[in-house]
Amino acid sequence: MEVICSIDTKCSDQISLLLKPPSHMQVQKYFENLIAIKKCQGIRVIPNGDYGKGVYANFNFKEGDLVLKDPMLFGIQHSSNKMDCLVCSHCFRFIGSVELQIGRKLFLQNLGDFPDKKHEISNALKGCSDHEDESDIELDEQDKEQCGTSGLKDKVVALPKDLIDSLMNGSFQLPYSDQFQLPLTVSCPGGCQEAFYCSNSCAEADWNSYHSLLCTGKGTKTLSTDALLEFIKHANETNDIFLLAAKVISFTILTYRKLKEAYLEGKETYDGPNLLDSCHFPLLLKAWEPVSMGYKRRWWDCISLPDDVDYANEATFRLQVKELAFTSLQLLKAAIFDPECEPLFSLEVYGHIIGMFEQNNLDLVVESPVENYFLYIDDLQPPEKEKVEQITGPFLDALGEDYSNCCEGTAFYPLQSCMNHSCSPNAKAFKREEDTDGQATLIALRPIQKGEEITISYIDEELPYEERQALLADYGFRCKCPKCIEEEQRSS
Ligand SMILES: C[S@@+](CC[C@H](N)C(=O)[O-])C[C@H]1O[C@@H](n2cnc3c(N)ncnc32)[C@H](O)[C@@H]1O
């Protein structure tokens, strides 16, 4: 059965305007401004290259030079990764302390069902924060029994619960951990126990940009916390890309409200015809501008067919994806709907937002300081190394193989997402030692001359030709880079 979203019909004119690709002039102006603000003068975005817009060198770069640091516009840590790493919900830097990271992971891996344990987690964070946490919820008897003593996964070694607690509350310090200091945790200003930050400025920026509408705490600006919790639960159980789409919608609504306030105070003007006086639609278009620049296709049209779905069932699969998006959208609408921003709640817009992440496919990865900590201990000289390992060894054993998982998620980077693909790229995303947050860092793989296009590889470029082309088909193109042309000619 076809999915019908009434807003798609009701707001069709505004939706067309929101989804219309920006003109070359708009692209040029937007990126010139962004590059000036971000002070990344080494690049230019040119709107009308061979494959739409692309990024070009504005300087000569040597091999290994930093080409660009690109702060994300929207990002999420994967729900499944939240158990492994405690990171700032805004910049994705690791927070607390090495002890907290280790203790929290041991604590959570023994609790089992993570999403339902937020009170316990919050309680556990007491003493590792620069804020007094008001929550005084106690673990129930079953949890107390489980934690650190039973219910442990295979291969990992049990540690006493008191020891895990003392790691988390800061009363136990691991040797040499002062060499790996992390920012203290700052709680969410809305009082939820989901978001934590590395600084007040990150907490404030996140609140003002997205989180005030998506917070489940007492200070939230959401319409219904229950509806929001339902939306989050659905996303966690199906696809956490919906959480990222919710951030985009929340960002646009909050930006629209700020623009409207400034407009009503006479501080903001807008050009062009006033399409809908009551909702200041041109202001909504302006709030949407950063999103309008991202390359987009409808999610259910562009998502690749999973290996276990037969081509004969493709139409059914795409319809199921559309239905899933519709269910998610209805839950989000119940939580944060704003009638002045109604077109944002159309399935057409929601599908394109999610499709934007699908087409740009930019991984968010931040290395864990826990890995560096254990590497440092491993590099100590005897007899100090043996002495220290007597203390750290049991923790390493208890953590098991995944002792140093990175922070992993999905993000949208405004400049990196303008970079076209090459199977023989001249730049790549690469985190240096000093890159400890979620910004994208692009490094030159070989000398790049001023005026040359800067390309990255969207896939593993070492794969054989046919496999590369199959993976790139998900992005809607066959690669015609020199390496592909040469390999194609050789095989024919
Ligand atoms: C992340 S965007 C890159 C920016 C894009 N050119 C734009 O105009 O916004 C990815 C899309 O760019 C196009 N693209 C990127 N690299 C390409 C290539 N080597 N050949 C053909 N199209 C490419 C494809 O349409 C792809 O889905």
PDBQT file of the ligand as one rigid body, heavy atoms in Angstrom, charges set to zero:
ROOT
HETATM    1  C1  LIG A 501      29.420  13.899  -1.728  1.00  0.00    +0.000 C 
HETATM    2  S1  LIG A 501      28.737  14.486  -3.208  1.00  0.00    +0.000 S 
HETATM    3  C2  LIG A 501      30.074  15.382  -3.881  1.00  0.00    +0.000 C 
HETATM    4  C3  LIG A 501      29.678  16.783  -4.269  1.00  0.00    +0.000 C 
HETATM    5  C4  LIG A 501      28.761  16.808  -5.474  1.00  0.00    +0.000 C 
HETATM    6  N1  LIG A 501      29.532  16.848  -6.692  1.00  0.00    +0.000 N 
HETATM    7  C5  LIG A 501      27.804  17.996  -5.410  1.00  0.00    +0.000 C 
HETATM    8  O1  LIG A 501      27.554  18.614  -6.458  1.00  0.00    +0.000 OA
HETATM    9  O2  LIG A 501      27.282  18.264  -4.348  1.00  0.00    +0.000 OA
HETATM   10  C6  LIG A 501      28.675  12.971  -4.075  1.00  0.00    +0.000 C 
HETATM   11  C7  LIG A 501      28.033  13.018  -5.445  1.00  0.00    +0.000 C 
HETATM   12  O3  LIG A 501      28.882  13.732  -6.362  1.00  0.00    +0.000 OA
HETATM   13  C8  LIG A 501      28.916  13.054  -7.633  1.00  0.00    +0.000 C 
HETATM   14  N2  LIG A 501      30.279  12.528  -7.841  1.00  0.00    +0.000 N 
HETATM   15  C9  LIG A 501      31.293  12.535  -6.955  1.00  0.00    +0.000 A 
HETATM   16  N3  LIG A 501      32.403  11.998  -7.475  1.00  0.00    +0.000 NA
HETATM   17  C10 LIG A 501      32.113  11.629  -8.729  1.00  0.00    +0.000 A 
HETATM   18  C11 LIG A 501      32.850  10.988  -9.804  1.00  0.00    +0.000 A 
HETATM   19  N4  LIG A 501      34.117  10.642  -9.657  1.00  0.00    +0.000 N 
HETATM   20  N5  LIG A 501      32.188  10.753 -10.970  1.00  0.00    +0.000 NA
HETATM   21  C12 LIG A 501      30.895  11.093 -11.127  1.00  0.00    +0.000 A 
HETATM   22  N6  LIG A 501      30.149  11.697 -10.169  1.00  0.00    +0.000 NA
HETATM   23  C13 LIG A 501      30.737  11.960  -8.984  1.00  0.00    +0.000 A 
HETATM   24  C14 LIG A 501      27.907  11.921  -7.534  1.00  0.00    +0.000 C 
HETATM   25  O4  LIG A 501      26.670  12.411  -7.957  1.00  0.00    +0.000 OA
HETATM   26  C15 LIG A 501      27.860  11.646  -6.038  1.00  0.00    +0.000 C 
HETATM   27  O5  LIG A 501      26.659  11.018  -5.623  1.00  0.00    +0.000 OA
ENDROOT
TORSDOF 0
